[in-house]
Amino acid sequence: MSHILGLTGSIATGKSTASKFFKKAGFPVIDADYGARVVVEPGQPGLEAVKAHFGEDIVFPNGVLDRKKLGQIIFSDDKEREKLNELLRQPIRDWLNSQKDKYEAEGHELIVMDIPLLFEGDFADACDQVMVIYVSETIQLDRLIQRDNLTSVEAFQRMTCQMSIERKAMMADVVIDNSGSIADTEQQLDAWVGISGFQPLK
């Protein structure tokens, strides 16, 4: 029986650091962001649903989604962002489950589901444990400004598009503090794997 770990955080809290750690350690990581891209590729039902709601001009002439145009809409309108999440929730869930089923059939002890909107999208119930990669909101804001070259207003707007990291930490089974160095974070992750006793497939 595989153990399903839901890995999440918030924008610029460092979830990708944890994801890379698990991949390097040999555990399968299912990336919901990748799945979200797959389900809106040309010909996929997710893209058809997005076009039906946002209009044909949301795609380029070659049929590929115009992500920049869509981003401008959803980051400035809470209702439209919620609608997009609603349209893609089931296609993404189906994709995640198909990947999970594949890894379970292969016999992996630990399967990591890397889902940025894990709580927002009601994916927690599909996981045995939820791990949140945490930094304070002050550090989160600073890192986001530097990473994406945003103004403080732009960065704060993006942060408020998600559930607060403080609330996520309260809902987590495991909290990893990513306020320090990458080495510090990896040490915490390594300790959790060691205590849990999971071994990657050879």
VOFIVEX-31733 format. One record per residue (C-alpha): residue in one letter; chain; x, y, z. Coordinates in steps of 0.001 Angstrom, whole numbers, plus 524288, in hexadecimal, padded with zeros to 5 digits. Layout:
<atoms>
+---+---+-------+-------+-------+
! r ! c !     u !     v !     w !
+---+---+-------+-------+-------+
! A ! A !     X !     Y !     Z !
...
+---+---+-------+-------+-------+
</atoms>
This chain:
<atoms>
+---+---+-------+-------+-------+
! r ! c !     u !     v !     w !
+---+---+-------+-------+-------+
! M ! A ! 80000 ! 80000 ! 80000 !
! S ! A ! 805FA ! 80CEC ! 7FBD2 !
! H ! A ! 80691 ! 8189A ! 804FC !
! I ! A ! 80176 ! 824D3 ! 7FE1B !
! L ! A ! 8080B ! 83162 ! 8028E !
! G ! A ! 8018B ! 83DFE ! 7FE5E !
! L ! A ! 80C24 ! 8484D ! 7FCC0 !
! T ! A ! 807E7 ! 85672 ! 7FCA6 !
! G ! A ! 80B38 ! 8643E ! 800B8 !
! S ! A ! 8085F ! 87191 ! 7FB12 !
! I ! A ! 80E7B ! 879B4 ! 7F063 !
! A ! A ! 81CFF ! 87C1D ! 7F32C !
! T ! A ! 81D7B ! 873F8 ! 7FFA7 !
! G ! A ! 826C8 ! 86A1A ! 7F981 !
! K ! A ! 81E7E ! 85E40 ! 7F676 !
! S ! A ! 826E2 ! 85B78 ! 7EA80 !
! T ! A ! 83294 ! 85971 ! 7F381 !
! A ! A ! 82B5E ! 84E69 ! 7FA4C !
! S ! A ! 8269A ! 848D6 ! 7ED78 !
! K ! A ! 8347E ! 8484C ! 7E83D !
! F ! A ! 83904 ! 841B0 ! 7F4D0 !
! F ! A ! 82F1D ! 836AB ! 7F377 !
! K ! A ! 8324A ! 834AD ! 7E511 !
! K ! A ! 840E0 ! 83428 ! 7E7FD !
! A ! A ! 83E47 ! 82A7F ! 7F2FD !
! G ! A ! 837A2 ! 8217B ! 7E92F !
! F ! A ! 8295C ! 82343 ! 7ECC2 !
! P ! A ! 81F23 ! 825C4 ! 7E226 !
! V ! A ! 819CA ! 833A4 ! 7E227 !
! I ! A ! 80D01 ! 836B7 ! 7DB44 !
! D ! A ! 80D49 ! 84508 ! 7D745 !
! A ! A ! 7FFB7 ! 84B24 ! 7D6EE !
! D ! A ! 80502 ! 85729 ! 7CFD9 !
! Y ! A ! 8097F ! 84E46 ! 7C4D3 !
! G ! A ! 7FC47 ! 84794 ! 7C502 !
! A ! A ! 7F58C ! 854C8 ! 7C431 !
! R ! A ! 7FD2C ! 85772 ! 7B7AC !
! V ! A ! 7FA19 ! 84A15 ! 7B20B !
! V ! A ! 7EB60 ! 84B89 ! 7B3CC !
! V ! A ! 7EB05 ! 85853 ! 7AC1B !
! E ! A ! 7F2E6 ! 8538E ! 7A081 !
! P ! A ! 7EC1F ! 85437 ! 7933B !
! G ! A ! 7E1A3 ! 849EC ! 7922B !
! Q ! A ! 7E05C ! 847EB ! 7A0C6 !
! P ! A ! 7D308 ! 849C2 ! 7A77A !
! G ! A ! 7D90D ! 85367 ! 7B105 !
! L ! A ! 7DCB0 ! 85CCA ! 7A62A !
! E ! A ! 7CF2D ! 85B9C ! 7A01E !
! A ! A ! 7C911 ! 85F23 ! 7AD2F !
! V ! A ! 7D21B ! 86AF1 ! 7AE89 !
! K ! A ! 7CECF ! 86FA3 ! 7A0C8 !
! A ! A ! 7C048 ! 86DE3 ! 7A32B !
! H ! A ! 7C0EF ! 876DD ! 7AEF8 !
! F ! A ! 7CB90 ! 880C2 ! 7AB94 !
! G ! A ! 7C97E ! 8815E ! 79CDB !
! E ! A ! 7D0D3 ! 87D30 ! 790A1 !
! D ! A ! 7DA77 ! 8887D ! 791CE !
! I ! A ! 7E078 ! 881CF ! 79DAD !
! V ! A ! 7E7E1 ! 8790B ! 7942C !
! F ! A ! 7F1E6 ! 87C20 ! 7899E !
! P ! A ! 7EE79 ! 87992 ! 77B49 !
! N ! A ! 7F593 ! 86C7A ! 77C41 !
! G ! A ! 7EC3E ! 8683D ! 7871A !
! V ! A ! 7F5E2 ! 8696F ! 7925B !
! L ! A ! 7F142 ! 87018 ! 79ED7 !
! D ! A ! 7F5C6 ! 87E2E ! 7A081 !
! R ! A ! 7FA5B ! 87CD2 ! 7AE8D !
! K ! A ! 7FE5C ! 88B02 ! 7AFD5 !
! K ! A ! 7F0E8 ! 88FE9 ! 7ABE3 !
! L ! A ! 7EA47 ! 88622 ! 7B4E1 !
! G ! A ! 7F348 ! 88A00 ! 7C013 !
! Q ! A ! 7EFE8 ! 89859 ! 7BE69 !
! I ! A ! 7E184 ! 894E5 ! 7BFC6 !
! I ! A ! 7E229 ! 88BD5 ! 7CB82 !
! F ! A ! 7EC08 ! 89390 ! 7D38E !
! S ! A ! 7E376 ! 89FAC ! 7D2E4 !
! D ! A ! 7D63B ! 89943 ! 7D4F7 !
! D ! A ! 7D3B2 ! 8900A ! 7E05D !
! K ! A ! 7C730 ! 88AAB ! 7DA6E !
! E ! A ! 7CDB0 ! 88752 ! 7CD89 !
! R ! A ! 7D8FC ! 880B8 ! 7D4A4 !
! E ! A ! 7CF69 ! 878A1 ! 7DC8A !
! K ! A ! 7C83F ! 8751A ! 7D005 !
! L ! A ! 7D4DB ! 87082 ! 7C994 !
! N ! A ! 7D805 ! 86812 ! 7D563 !
! E ! A ! 7CA4A ! 86287 ! 7D4E6 !
! L ! A ! 7CB67 ! 85F56 ! 7C655 !
! L ! A ! 7D87B ! 85876 ! 7C7BB !
! R ! A ! 7D6E0 ! 851F7 ! 7D50A !
! Q ! A ! 7D14E ! 84523 ! 7CFF8 !
! P ! A ! 7DA41 ! 843C2 ! 7C411 !
! I ! A ! 7E613 ! 84619 ! 7CCD8 !
! R ! A ! 7E0C9 ! 83CB6 ! 7D71E !
! D ! A ! 7DEFA ! 8323E ! 7CCAA !
! W ! A ! 7ECE8 ! 83443 ! 7C7D8 !
! L ! A ! 7F279 ! 833B5 ! 7D5B5 !
! N ! A ! 7EB1A ! 82730 ! 7D889 !
! S ! A ! 7EFDB ! 820CE ! 7CC0B !
! Q ! A ! 7FDEC ! 823D6 ! 7CFCA !
! K ! A ! 7FBD2 ! 81F37 ! 7DDBE !
! D ! A ! 7F5D6 ! 8126C ! 7D914 !
! K ! A ! 8018B ! 8100F ! 7D04A !
! Y ! A ! 80B6C ! 811F6 ! 7DB43 !
! E ! A ! 8036B ! 809E0 ! 7E4C9 !
! A ! A ! 80343 ! 7FEB8 ! 7DAFB !
! E ! A ! 81217 ! 7FFA5 ! 7DA36 !
! G ! A ! 812D4 ! 7FD80 ! 7E8F2 !
! H ! A ! 8188B ! 80A58 ! 7EDD4 !
! E ! A ! 81812 ! 80BD4 ! 7FCB2 !
! L ! A ! 8171F ! 81AB6 ! 7FC07 !
! I ! A ! 8107E ! 822AC ! 7F174 !
! V ! A ! 81174 ! 8317B ! 7F247 !
! M ! A ! 8065E ! 8397E ! 7EC8A !
! D ! A ! 80B98 ! 84741 ! 7EA5C !
! I ! A ! 7FF40 ! 84F97 ! 7EA55 !
! P ! A ! 80048 ! 85E73 ! 7EC3A !
! L ! A ! 7F18B ! 86004 ! 7EE61 !
! L ! A ! 7F010 ! 853A2 ! 7F668 !
! F ! A ! 7E73E ! 8598E ! 800C7 !
! E ! A ! 7E06D ! 86302 ! 7F79A !
! G ! A ! 7DD31 ! 857FA ! 7EE2A !
! D ! A ! 7D8B9 ! 84E60 ! 7F8B4 !
! F ! A ! 7E375 ! 84493 ! 7F5A8 !
! A ! A ! 7E749 ! 84219 ! 803D9 !
! D ! A ! 7DDD9 ! 836BF ! 80547 !
! A ! A ! 7E53D ! 82F6B ! 7FAA3 !
! C ! A ! 7F1B7 ! 82FC1 ! 802C9 !
! D ! A ! 7F626 ! 827FA ! 80E9D !
! Q ! A ! 7FDE7 ! 833AE ! 81384 !
! V ! A ! 7FF85 ! 841CB ! 80F68 !
! M ! A ! 80CBF ! 8488C ! 81028 !
! V ! A ! 80D44 ! 85768 ! 80F76 !
! I ! A ! 819B9 ! 85E93 ! 80BD0 !
! Y ! A ! 81945 ! 86AB9 ! 81446 !
! V ! A ! 81F52 ! 8782D ! 81546 !
! S ! A ! 819AB ! 88427 ! 81BD6 !
! E ! A ! 8115D ! 88D01 ! 81361 !
! T ! A ! 81BC3 ! 897A7 ! 81471 !
! I ! A ! 8261B ! 88EA8 ! 80EC4 !
! Q ! A ! 81C5A ! 889A5 ! 804C1 !
! L ! A ! 819A4 ! 89783 ! 80002 !
! D ! A ! 8281B ! 89AF4 ! 7FF22 !
! R ! A ! 82B75 ! 88E81 ! 7F7C0 !
! L ! A ! 82036 ! 89049 ! 7EE46 !
! I ! A ! 8241A ! 89E5F ! 7EB41 !
! Q ! A ! 8321D ! 89A38 ! 7E892 !
! R ! A ! 82ED0 ! 88DAE ! 7E134 !
! D ! A ! 824C7 ! 89358 ! 7D7CD !
! N ! A ! 8297C ! 8A176 ! 7D79D !
! L ! A ! 81C6A ! 8A676 ! 7DC9D !
! T ! A ! 81859 ! 8B276 ! 7E409 !
! S ! A ! 81405 ! 8B039 ! 7F209 !
! V ! A ! 805E6 ! 8B2A5 ! 7EDED !
! E ! A ! 806B7 ! 8A8B4 ! 7E2D0 !
! A ! A ! 80D28 ! 89EA5 ! 7EB9D !
! F ! A ! 80338 ! 8A07B ! 7F66D !
! Q ! A ! 7F821 ! 89F27 ! 7EC97 !
! R ! A ! 7FD75 ! 891FD ! 7E841 !
! M ! A ! 7FF1D ! 88D6D ! 7F63D !
! T ! A ! 7F0FD ! 8909E ! 7F973 !
! C ! A ! 7EC73 ! 88866 ! 7EDE1 !
! Q ! A ! 7EF8A ! 87C7B ! 7F64C !
! M ! A ! 7EC23 ! 87825 ! 803F7 !
! S ! A ! 7F5EB ! 87E29 ! 80D81 !
! I ! A ! 80207 ! 8763B ! 810B3 !
! E ! A ! 7FF01 ! 877EB ! 81F32 !
! R ! A ! 7F1E5 ! 87138 ! 81D93 !
! K ! A ! 7F7D9 ! 8666E ! 8155A !
! A ! A ! 8020A ! 863E0 ! 81FD0 !
! M ! A ! 7F739 ! 8625B ! 829E9 !
! M ! A ! 7F05F ! 8584D ! 8214A !
! A ! A ! 7FCA7 ! 8506F ! 81E43 !
! D ! A ! 800F5 ! 84368 ! 823E7 !
! V ! A ! 80F42 ! 846FB ! 821B9 !
! V ! A ! 8151E ! 854B4 ! 820F9 !
! I ! A ! 822A7 ! 856E7 ! 81B1C !
! D ! A ! 828B6 ! 86424 ! 81E40 !
! N ! A ! 82F30 ! 86978 ! 81202 !
! S ! A ! 83378 ! 87666 ! 81805 !
! G ! A ! 841D5 ! 87297 ! 8183D !
! S ! A ! 84AE0 ! 86C83 ! 80E3E !
! I ! A ! 84799 ! 861CB ! 80497 !
! A ! A ! 85067 ! 858E0 ! 80C85 !
! D ! A ! 8484D ! 85B97 ! 818B5 !
! T ! A ! 83BC8 ! 85839 ! 8116C !
! E ! A ! 84186 ! 84BD4 ! 80B9D !
! Q ! A ! 84622 ! 8479C ! 81928 !
! Q ! A ! 8382A ! 8489E ! 81E3E !
! L ! A ! 832F7 ! 840FD ! 8129C !
! D ! A ! 83D64 ! 83691 ! 81411 !
! A ! A ! 839FA ! 83525 ! 82271 !
! W ! A ! 82B84 ! 8336D ! 81F1F !
! V ! A ! 82E90 ! 828E4 ! 8150A !
! G ! A ! 8377D ! 8221A ! 81EC2 !
! I ! A ! 82D7F ! 82234 ! 829AD !
! S ! A ! 822DB ! 81DA7 ! 82059 !
! G ! A ! 82B51 ! 81275 ! 81B8F !
! F ! A ! 82824 ! 813C3 ! 80D12 !
! Q ! A ! 83178 ! 80DC6 ! 80339 !
! P ! A ! 83192 ! 81120 ! 7F4B2 !
! L ! A ! 83095 ! 8061A ! 7EAE4 !
! K ! A ! 83DE1 ! 801D3 ! 7E605 !
+---+---+-------+-------+-------+
</atoms>
